[in-house]
Amino acid sequence: MRYEIRVDGEMSDELTTAFPELKTFVVPTQTVLYGPVDDEAHLYGLLVRFQSLGLRVAEFRQLPE
């Protein structure tokens, strides 16, 4: 499964290194992360990482294969 995650604001390079399995790009007012998510445990782990870093997830969606 591939997912796209949109986070409010522009993430620093240091913050993006906390998500090595995801690629990133910036759009106005948001950072977009995308890439493969192996399973439900990986998905919840990503959410925990976002929360622990104080990032606000604006959108989290599965991408078509």
Backbone hydrogen bonds in HBPLUS format (Angstrom, degrees):
<---DONOR---> <-ACCEPTOR-->    atom                        ^
c    i                          cat <-CA-CA->   ^        H-A-AA   ^      H-
h    n   atom  resd res      DA  || num        DHA   H-A  angle D-A-AA Bond
n    s   type  num  typ     dist DA aas  dist angle  dist       angle   num
A0037-VAL N   A0001-MET O   2.80 MM  36  5.56 160.3  1.84 155.9 157.6     1
A0063-LEU N   A0002-ARG O   2.72 MM  61  5.37 173.5  1.73 144.3 146.6     2
A0003-TYR N   A0035-GLY O   2.93 MM  32  5.69 163.7  1.95 157.4 156.5     3
A0035-GLY N   A0003-TYR O   3.07 MM  32  5.69 149.7  2.16 153.1 161.1     4
A0004-GLU N   A0061-ARG O   2.81 MM  57  5.41 158.3  1.86 159.2 166.8     5
A0061-ARG N   A0004-GLU O   2.91 MM  57  5.41 168.3  1.92 158.0 161.9     6
A0005-ILE N   A0033-LEU O   2.74 MM  28  5.12 168.1  1.75 158.1 161.1     7
A0033-LEU N   A0005-ILE O   2.82 MM  28  5.12 168.7  1.83 156.1 160.0     8
A0006-ARG N   A0059-GLU O   2.78 MM  53  5.00 165.8  1.80 146.1 150.6     9
A0058-ALA N   A0006-ARG O   2.69 MM  52  5.44 149.3  1.78 148.7 158.7    10
A0059-GLU N   A0006-ARG O   3.26 MM  53  5.00 156.2  2.32 133.8 134.5    11
A0007-VAL N   A0031-THR O   2.87 MM  24  5.23 169.7  1.88 157.7 161.2    12
A0031-THR N   A0007-VAL O   2.91 MM  24  5.23 157.2  1.96 149.0 156.6    13
A0008-ASP N   A0056-ARG O   3.02 MM  48  5.77 161.9  2.06 167.7 171.1    14
A0009-GLY N   A0029-THR O   2.83 MM  20  4.98 164.0  1.85 134.2 128.9    15
A0016-THR N   A0012-SER O   3.06 MM   4  6.41 159.6  2.10 152.5 157.9    16
A0017-THR N   A0013-ASP O   3.23 MM   4  6.48 136.2  2.43 141.9 151.9    17
A0018-ALA N   A0015-LEU O   2.99 MM   3  5.53 158.3  2.03 114.7 121.7    18
A0019-PHE N   A0016-THR O   3.05 MM   3  5.55 163.5  2.07 114.9 119.3    19
A0022-LEU N   A0019-PHE O   3.10 MM   3  5.67 167.8  2.12 120.9 124.6    20
A0023-LYS N   A0034-TYR O   2.89 MM  11  5.43 163.6  1.92 163.4 158.8    21
A0034-TYR N   A0023-LYS O   2.90 MM  11  5.43 150.0  2.00 147.1 155.2    22
A0025-PHE N   A0032-VAL O   2.94 MM   7  5.38 141.9  2.09 146.4 157.1    23
A0032-VAL N   A0025-PHE O   2.76 MM   7  5.38 175.2  1.76 178.8 177.3    24
A0027-VAL N   A0030-GLN O   2.97 MM   3  5.39 162.3  2.00 149.2 155.1    25
A0030-GLN N   A0027-VAL O   3.01 MM   3  5.39 171.2  2.01 134.3 136.5    26
A0043-LEU N   A0039-ASP O   3.05 MM   4  6.37 156.8  2.11 150.3 157.3    27
A0044-TYR N   A0040-GLU O   2.96 MM   4  6.25 164.7  1.99 156.1 158.3    28
A0045-GLY N   A0041-ALA O   2.92 MM   4  6.06 149.1  2.01 141.7 151.1    29
A0046-LEU N   A0042-HIS O   2.94 MM   4  6.24 148.9  2.04 148.9 156.2    30
A0047-LEU N   A0043-LEU O   3.16 MM   4  6.52 160.3  2.20 147.8 152.6    31
A0048-VAL N   A0044-TYR O   2.98 MM   4  6.24 155.2  2.04 148.1 154.6    32
A0049-ARG N   A0045-GLY O   3.00 MM   4  6.26 154.5  2.07 144.9 151.7    33
A0050-PHE N   A0046-LEU O   2.93 MM   4  6.28 162.6  1.96 158.1 162.1    34
A0051-GLN N   A0047-LEU O   3.01 MM   4  6.21 165.8  2.03 149.9 153.8    35
A0052-SER N   A0048-VAL O   2.81 MM   4  6.00 163.9  1.84 153.3 158.0    36
A0053-LEU N   A0049-ARG O   3.07 MM   4  6.19 138.0  2.25 144.0 153.8    37
A0055-LEU N   A0050-PHE O   2.96 MM   5  5.19 162.3  1.99 159.4 153.8    38
A0054-GLY N   A0051-GLN O   2.98 MM   3  5.10 159.4  2.02 107.3 113.5    39
